[in-house]
Amino acid sequence: MVNYVSGDTLQSTDEYIAQGVAVGSQEGLGTGLAFKLSSKFPEIQELFKKHTRNSKYQAGDVFIGEVKGISPGII
């Protein structure tokens, strides 16, 4: 179920945060919310880079990044 809330996304207590990434910018996650997420959770950024290097990332693909002990996961 998707619930829409307002406030600081990085303070979320939800299990996952969803963030869209434009095809062609997979290496970056370098602006806006994506930048904030990769700065706060650099382990997720590394998992995402590894994923995009090892597979052809296309529009509509979904990546779910989870690191034990770090909450929330990133979709």
C-alpha positions as CSV (number, residue, x, y, z in Angstrom):
1,M,0.0,0.0,0.0
2,V,1.3,3.5,-0.8
3,N,0.7,6.3,1.7
4,Y,1.4,9.9,0.8
5,V,2.8,12.0,3.7
6,S,4.6,15.3,3.9
7,G,7.7,16.2,5.8
8,D,11.4,15.3,5.7
9,T,11.8,12.1,3.8
10,L,15.1,11.3,5.5
11,Q,13.3,11.3,8.8
12,S,10.9,8.6,7.6
13,T,10.3,5.6,9.9
14,D,8.9,3.6,7.0
15,E,10.6,0.4,5.8
16,Y,11.4,1.8,2.4
17,I,11.8,5.1,0.5
18,A,11.1,5.1,-3.2
19,Q,13.3,7.3,-5.4
20,G,13.2,7.6,-9.2
21,V,16.4,7.6,-11.2
22,A,16.6,8.8,-14.8
23,V,18.2,6.3,-17.2
24,G,21.7,7.4,-18.0
25,S,22.3,8.9,-14.6
26,Q,22.7,5.7,-12.7
27,E,26.3,6.5,-11.7
28,G,25.4,9.8,-10.1
29,L,22.5,9.9,-7.8
30,G,23.9,13.4,-7.5
31,T,21.1,15.9,-7.3
32,G,18.0,16.5,-5.1
33,L,16.6,13.7,-3.0
34,A,18.9,11.2,-4.6
35,F,21.9,13.1,-3.5
36,K,20.6,13.4,0.0
37,L,19.9,9.7,0.1
38,S,23.3,8.7,-1.3
39,S,25.0,11.1,1.2
40,K,23.2,9.8,4.2
41,F,23.3,6.1,3.1
42,P,26.6,5.8,1.0
43,E,26.3,2.0,1.3
44,I,23.1,2.1,-0.8
45,Q,24.9,4.2,-3.4
46,E,27.6,1.6,-3.7
47,L,25.1,-1.2,-4.1
48,F,23.3,0.8,-6.8
49,K,26.5,1.5,-8.7
50,K,27.5,-2.2,-8.5
51,H,24.0,-3.2,-9.7
52,T,24.1,-0.9,-12.7
53,R,27.7,-1.9,-13.7
54,N,26.7,-5.6,-13.6
55,S,23.5,-5.3,-15.5
56,K,21.9,-3.2,-18.3
57,Y,19.7,-0.7,-16.4
58,Q,16.6,0.3,-18.4
59,A,13.6,2.5,-17.9
60,G,11.1,0.9,-15.7
61,D,13.7,-1.3,-13.9
62,V,13.5,-1.5,-10.1
63,F,16.5,-1.7,-7.7
64,I,15.9,-2.4,-4.1
65,G,18.9,-1.5,-1.8
66,E,19.0,-2.8,1.7
67,V,21.9,-2.8,4.1
68,K,21.5,-4.6,7.4
69,G,21.3,-2.2,10.3
70,I,20.4,0.7,8.1
71,S,16.8,1.8,7.7
72,P,15.0,2.5,5.5
73,G,15.7,0.5,2.4
74,I,15.8,2.4,-0.9
75,I,13.7,1.5,-3.9
